[in-house]
Amino acid sequence: MEVPGSWGFTGVILIRTCLEYTCNASLKLIKNMIMDSFIIYYISQRMNSIGFTRFVYEPIMVIMPEGQQEYVIEGVNEYYYLTSRVLAAGIEIEADNNYFKADESYVNLDYSRFQEFTGQIKIKTPGGKIAIEFIRVIPQITITTDQP
């Protein structure tokens, strides 16, 4: 028997839905934090493996307006890491060291969407306004002299 004004069965469903939403949001946040930690660790490890113990990095966003179909980044002596969580199908990124073309499954990727580009980087889009996120890494060269 339901008491008038009580939550009743509908209230339980509503509360359960809110809790599920909160849990899913927390899991997504945790997943993003793990991915962010992985990216920073990977960049550090990658720079060390190619001989750069010192480097700086910064987030970069490339915004291409409606109608612009190509954009070039002069990334010589720099490394660009694709970090966009969403990327429209058909976008191509071509560089001296890598070629990547996004398809419909891009949003379902985790670690595979993290790509490295260096040198001249060409971004091609089939059309429409797009925004692409990268982390730009600039190695710092240490010059030492062996004079007493």
C-alpha positions in Angstrom: 0.0 0.0 0.0 1.4 3.4 -1.0 1.1 6.4 1.3 0.0 9.6 -0.6 2.8 12.0 -0.9 5.5 9.3 -0.5 8.2 8.6 -3.0 6.7 5.3 -3.9 8.0 3.1 -6.7 8.5 6.1 -9.1 10.8 7.8 -6.6 13.0 4.8 -6.3 13.5 4.7 -10.1 14.3 8.4 -10.1 16.8 8.0 -7.3 18.4 5.0 -8.9 18.7 6.9 -12.2 20.4 9.8 -10.5 22.8 7.5 -8.7 23.6 5.6 -11.9 24.3 9.0 -13.7 26.5 10.1 -10.8 28.4 6.8 -10.9 28.8 6.9 -14.7 30.0 10.5 -14.5 32.6 9.5 -11.8 33.8 6.6 -13.8 34.2 8.8 -16.9 36.1 11.4 -14.8 38.4 8.7 -13.4 38.9 7.3 -16.9 39.8 10.8 -18.2 42.2 11.3 -15.2 43.9 7.9 -16.0 44.2 8.9 -19.7 45.6 12.3 -18.8 48.2 10.7 -16.5 49.1 8.2 -19.2 49.6 11.0 -21.8 52.0 12.9 -19.5 53.9 9.8 -18.6 54.1 8.7 -22.2 55.4 12.0 -23.4 58.1 12.0 -20.7 59.1 8.5 -21.5 59.1 9.2 -25.3 61.2 12.3 -25.0 63.7 10.5 -22.9 63.9 7.6 -25.3 64.9 10.0 -28.2 67.4 11.8 -26.0 65.6 14.8 -24.7 65.7 14.9 -20.9 64.3 18.5 -20.8 61.2 19.7 -22.6 58.2 22.0 -22.3 54.7 21.3 -23.3 51.5 23.2 -23.8 48.0 22.5 -25.0 47.2 23.7 -28.6 43.8 23.9 -30.2 43.5 24.2 -34.0 40.2 25.6 -35.1 39.3 25.4 -38.8 36.4 27.6 -39.8 33.6 26.4 -42.2 34.9 26.1 -45.7 38.6 25.7 -44.8 39.7 22.3 -45.9 43.4 22.3 -45.1 45.7 23.7 -42.3 49.5 23.3 -42.0 51.5 23.3 -38.8 55.2 23.9 -39.1 56.2 21.5 -36.3 59.9 21.1 -37.1 61.8 20.2 -34.0 58.4 19.9 -32.1 56.1 17.0 -31.3 52.4 17.3 -31.5 50.2 14.7 -29.7 46.6 14.4 -30.7 44.4 14.5 -27.6 40.9 15.3 -29.0 38.3 13.1 -27.4 36.0 13.7 -30.4 37.1 14.0 -34.0 34.8 14.0 -37.0 35.1 11.1 -39.4 37.1 11.9 -42.5 39.7 14.2 -40.9 43.2 13.3 -42.0 46.4 14.3 -40.3 49.6 13.7 -42.2 53.1 14.5 -40.9 56.7 13.5 -41.5 56.4 10.6 -39.1 52.7 9.6 -39.1 49.4 9.4 -41.0 46.1 9.2 -39.3 42.5 9.3 -40.6 39.6 9.4 -38.2 36.6 7.3 -38.9 33.2 6.8 -37.0 34.9 4.6 -34.4 37.2 7.3 -33.2 35.0 8.3 -30.2 35.3 4.6 -29.0 39.1 4.6 -28.9 41.0 5.2 -25.8 44.8 4.9 -26.1 44.8 4.4 -29.9 43.5 7.9 -30.5 46.6 9.3 -28.9 48.9 9.9 -32.0 52.3 11.6 -32.4 53.1 14.0 -35.2 56.3 15.9 -36.0 57.7 18.0 -38.9 55.2 19.6 -41.3 51.8 18.5 -40.2 48.9 18.8 -42.7 45.3 18.6 -41.4 42.7 18.0 -44.0 38.9 18.0 -43.4 36.0 17.1 -45.6 34.4 20.4 -44.6 32.6 22.0 -41.7 34.0 23.8 -38.7 36.3 21.7 -36.6 38.4 22.0 -33.5 41.4 19.6 -32.9 43.3 19.4 -29.6 47.0 18.6 -29.4 49.7 18.8 -26.8 52.8 20.5 -28.3 56.1 19.3 -26.9 59.2 21.4 -27.5 62.5 19.6 -26.5 65.0 21.8 -24.7 68.6 21.3 -25.7 71.2 21.6 -23.0 74.5 22.9 -24.2 77.5 21.9 -22.0 81.1 22.8 -22.4 83.8 20.4 -21.2 86.3 23.2 -20.3 87.8 23.3 -16.9 
